[in-house]
Amino acid sequence: MIFFGPDGERQPERDVRERQAKAICASCPVRVDCLNYAVARPEKYGTWGGLNEDERSAERRRRMRRANAA
């Protein structure tokens, strides 16, 4: 599966898989909706809206800081 890695996946394979998933996300018409869904839940695993787990976590923190500043 391209959007979710298998158990025991090694970093080099993960990097390749995530690049492939992000390439699909880049042209997806619902990418922003997908990302918003994943950040709001929060979805802990996989590639959603073109971001991996760590990137979504950073995006979630960024959105929280922005909301708190408003």
Rosetta blueprint (number, residue, H / E / L):
1 M L
2 I L
3 F L
4 F L
5 G L
6 P L
7 D L
8 G L
9 E L
10 R L
11 Q H
12 P H
13 E H
14 R H
15 D H
16 V H
17 R H
18 E H
19 R H
20 Q H
21 A H
22 K H
23 A H
24 I H
25 C H
26 A H
27 S L
28 C L
29 P L
30 V L
31 R H
32 V H
33 D H
34 C H
35 L H
36 N H
37 Y H
38 A H
39 V H
40 A H
41 R L
42 P L
43 E L
44 K L
45 Y L
46 G L
47 T L
48 W E
49 G L
50 G L
51 L E
52 N L
53 E H
54 D H
55 E H
56 R H
57 S H
58 A H
59 E H
60 R H
61 R H
62 R H
63 R H
64 M H
65 R H
66 R H
67 A H
68 N H
69 A H
70 A L
